Amino acid sequence: MMLVLSYLAALAIGIPLGLIGGGGSIMTIPVLVYLFKVDPVSATAYSLFVVGVSSLFGVVPKYRQGLVDLKRGLVFGIPSIISVFLTRKIIVPAIPAVLYSSPDFEITKAFLMMTLFAVLMVFASVSMIRDRRSEEEEQSQSVSAKNNLGIILEGFLIGMLTGFVGAGGGFLIIPALVYLGKLPMKKAVGTSLLIISANSLFGFTGDLLSRKMDWQLLLTVTSLAVVGIFVGHSLSHKVDGPKLKRGFGWFVLVMGVYIIVQQLFFPLPHAR
């Protein structure tokens, strides 16, 4: 029974990626740690591979429908990939495992990273839920050089987050593409999958040579997630852009609050 539940959960990893262009990495690490009994450090690396490969498969149908903006993807993706590399190689190793310790409370590197991740999710979700502009209005707006600069800066920052916590960052990529890149929601979803795939797979290469991989488990979970992303893609046809944006915002808000509560009261057994 537990094995069946584990496989269903692996399938569910891809559904939010196909439907809303993000959220898969939030689900992947708990699924790997609690259901497949992978240690948290390895789960971070495995998550990058699972999300990266499944997102790459998800790009294909979106691209065929004209829902991937390659120009915005490059403007956002190149600084993001550079930032992932710098964060993995320089910044993360320089942060101490324990930043503060007292008899009653301890702030670890893992706690700081996940809490920051969740707080940013909450802020991003509020902007998505409150916005009431139509998809047509979004499409009519022009993109200036200032917008591109904002996309580059946010790409660099999200690359840092990807390097810190092993997540694709779709919950922040999509708002950046919508508000700075002026893309309609459905095209932002498709473009975000391209960026998530590049970020995640590039991040995974940092662990590829230094860590022993359980390829049988990794490929099984990834295959199920790929199936899930096509299920999510098929469901996305039934939801219009503004509703999809607000639904995505509520999803991100719930996940952000969940992570904050989990980190404060039921933290994952992060290795230091």
C-alpha positions in Angstrom: 0.0 0.0 0.0 2.8 2.4 0.9 4.5 1.6 -2.4 1.4 2.5 -4.3 1.0 5.7 -2.4 4.6 6.6 -3.1 4.1 6.1 -6.9 0.9 8.1 -6.9 2.8 10.9 -5.1 5.6 10.8 -7.7 2.9 11.1 -10.4 1.5 14.1 -8.6 4.8 15.9 -8.6 4.4 16.6 -12.3 0.8 17.8 -12.3 1.4 21.3 -10.8 4.3 21.8 -13.2 2.1 21.0 -16.2 -0.8 23.0 -14.9 0.7 26.1 -13.3 4.4 25.9 -14.3 5.7 25.5 -10.8 5.3 23.8 -7.4 6.8 20.5 -8.4 10.0 21.0 -6.4 8.0 21.8 -3.2 6.4 18.4 -3.4 9.5 16.4 -4.6 11.7 16.7 -1.5 9.0 15.6 1.0 8.0 12.7 -1.3 11.5 11.5 -1.6 12.3 11.9 2.1 9.1 10.6 3.7 7.8 8.1 1.2 11.0 6.8 -0.6 13.2 7.2 2.5 16.0 9.2 0.7 18.2 11.2 3.0 17.5 15.0 2.8 20.9 15.9 1.3 20.5 13.4 -1.6 16.8 14.4 -1.9 17.8 17.9 -2.7 20.0 16.7 -5.6 17.4 14.2 -6.8 14.7 16.9 -6.7 16.7 19.0 -9.2 16.9 16.1 -11.6 13.3 15.1 -11.3 12.0 18.6 -11.7 14.5 19.5 -14.4 13.7 16.5 -16.7 10.0 16.6 -16.2 9.9 20.3 -16.9 11.9 19.7 -20.1 9.3 17.3 -21.3 6.6 19.8 -20.3 8.1 22.5 -22.5 7.5 20.4 -25.7 3.7 20.7 -25.9 3.8 24.3 -24.6 6.3 25.2 -27.4 4.1 23.6 -30.1 1.2 25.8 -28.9 3.3 28.9 -29.1 3.3 29.3 -25.3 7.1 29.5 -24.8 8.8 32.9 -25.3 12.4 32.0 -26.1 13.7 35.6 -25.9 12.3 36.1 -22.4 13.5 32.7 -21.4 17.1 33.6 -22.5 17.0 37.0 -20.8 15.9 35.4 -17.6 17.6 32.0 -17.8 21.2 33.0 -18.6 21.8 35.2 -15.4 19.8 32.6 -13.4 22.2 29.7 -14.5 25.2 31.9 -13.8 23.8 32.6 -10.3 23.1 28.9 -9.6 26.8 28.1 -10.4 28.1 30.9 -8.2 25.8 30.1 -5.3 26.6 26.3 -5.4 30.4 26.8 -5.7 31.0 29.9 -3.5 28.1 31.2 -1.3 26.5 28.0 0.1 29.8 26.5 1.3 30.7 29.7 3.1 27.5 29.8 5.2 28.0 28.0 8.6 25.7 25.1 9.4 24.5 26.8 12.6 24.1 30.6 12.5 22.7 31.0 16.0 22.3 28.6 18.9 20.7 28.9 22.4 19.3 26.3 24.9 15.8 27.0 23.5 16.3 27.8 19.9 18.7 27.2 17.0 18.9 28.8 13.6 20.5 26.5 11.1 21.4 27.1 7.4 18.6 24.8 6.3 16.0 26.6 8.5 17.1 30.0 7.2 17.0 28.9 3.5 13.6 27.2 3.7 12.0 30.0 5.8 13.3 32.6 3.3 11.9 30.5 0.5 8.5 30.3 2.1 8.3 34.0 2.9 9.0 34.9 -0.7 6.3 32.5 -1.7 3.8 34.3 0.4 4.7 37.8 -1.0 4.6 36.4 -4.6 1.2 34.8 -4.0 -0.4 38.1 -2.7 0.5 40.0 -5.9 -0.9 37.2 -8.0 -4.2 36.9 -6.1 -4.9 40.6 -5.9 -4.2 41.4 -9.6 -7.4 41.6 -11.7 -6.0 42.6 -15.1 -7.3 40.6 -18.0 -5.0 38.5 -20.2 -5.7 40.8 -23.1 -4.5 43.8 -21.1 -1.3 41.9 -20.2 -0.7 41.2 -23.9 -1.2 44.8 -24.9 1.6 46.1 -22.7 5.0 46.9 -24.2 8.3 45.6 -22.8 10.9 48.2 -22.2 14.7 48.0 -21.5 13.9 48.7 -17.9 11.6 45.6 -17.8 14.4 43.5 -19.3 16.8 44.8 -16.6 14.3 43.8 -14.0 14.0 40.3 -15.5 17.8 39.9 -15.5 18.1 41.0 -11.9 15.3 38.7 -10.8 16.7 35.8 -12.8 20.0 36.3 -10.9 18.2 36.3 -7.5 16.1 33.2 -8.4 19.2 31.4 -9.5 20.6 32.1 -6.0 17.4 30.6 -4.4 17.7 27.5 -6.7 21.3 27.1 -5.5 20.3 27.5 -1.9 17.3 25.2 -1.6 17.4 22.9 -4.6 14.1 24.2 -6.0 13.2 25.4 -9.5 11.7 28.7 -8.3 8.6 28.6 -10.6 6.5 30.5 -8.0 8.8 33.5 -8.5 9.7 33.0 -12.1 6.0 33.3 -13.2 5.3 36.6 -11.5 8.5 38.0 -12.9 7.5 37.0 -16.4 3.9 38.3 -16.0 4.7 41.7 -14.3 8.2 42.5 -15.7 8.1 40.5 -19.0 4.4 41.4 -19.6 3.6 37.9 -20.7 0.1 36.5 -20.5 -0.2 33.9 -17.8 -0.3 30.8 -20.0 2.8 31.9 -21.9 4.5 32.7 -18.6 3.8 29.1 -17.5 5.3 27.6 -20.6 8.4 29.9 -20.5 8.9 29.2 -16.8 9.1 25.4 -17.5 12.1 26.1 -19.9 13.8 28.2 -17.2 13.1 25.7 -14.4 14.5 22.9 -16.5 17.7 24.8 -17.3 18.2 25.9 -13.6 17.5 22.5 -12.1 19.6 20.4 -14.5 22.5 22.8 -14.3 22.3 22.6 -10.5 22.1 18.8 -10.6 25.4 18.6 -12.4 27.1 20.1 -9.3 26.2 16.9 -7.4 26.5 14.4 -10.3 30.2 13.6 -9.9 30.4 14.1 -6.1 27.4 12.0 -5.0 26.4 8.4 -5.5 23.0 8.3 -7.3 20.3 5.6 -7.0 19.5 5.8 -10.7 16.7 3.1 -10.6 14.8 5.2 -8.0 15.6 8.4 -9.7 14.5 7.3 -13.1 11.3 5.7 -11.8 10.2 8.9 -9.9 11.2 11.0 -12.9 9.2 8.9 -15.3 6.1 9.1 -13.2 6.5 12.9 -12.8 6.8 13.2 -16.6 3.4 11.4 -16.9 2.0 13.8 -14.3 3.2 16.9 -16.2 1.3 15.8 -19.3 -1.8 15.3 -17.2 -1.4 18.8 -15.8 -0.9 20.2 -19.3 -4.1 18.6 -20.5 -6.0 20.1 -17.5 -4.6 23.5 -18.2 -6.7 23.8 -21.4 -9.8 23.9 -19.3 -8.8 26.9 -17.3 -8.6 30.5 -18.6 -5.6 32.8 -18.0 -6.9 35.1 -15.2 -8.5 32.2 -13.3 -5.3 30.2 -13.7 -3.3 33.1 -12.3 -5.5 33.5 -9.2 -5.5 29.7 -8.6 -1.7 29.7 -8.9 -1.6 32.5 -6.3 -3.7 30.6 -3.8 -1.7 27.4 -4.4 1.6 29.3 -3.7 0.1 31.0 -0.6 -1.0 27.6 0.9 2.4 26.0 0.2 4.3 29.0 1.6 2.3 28.9 4.9 2.7 25.1 5.0 6.5 25.4 4.7 6.7 28.1 7.4 4.6 26.0 9.8 6.6 22.9 9.0 9.9 24.6 9.6 8.8 26.1 12.9 7.1 23.0 14.3 7.7 19.9 12.2 11.1 20.5 10.4 12.4 18.0 7.9 15.4 16.1 9.2 17.9 18.3 7.3 21.4 17.2 7.4 23.9 19.9 8.4 
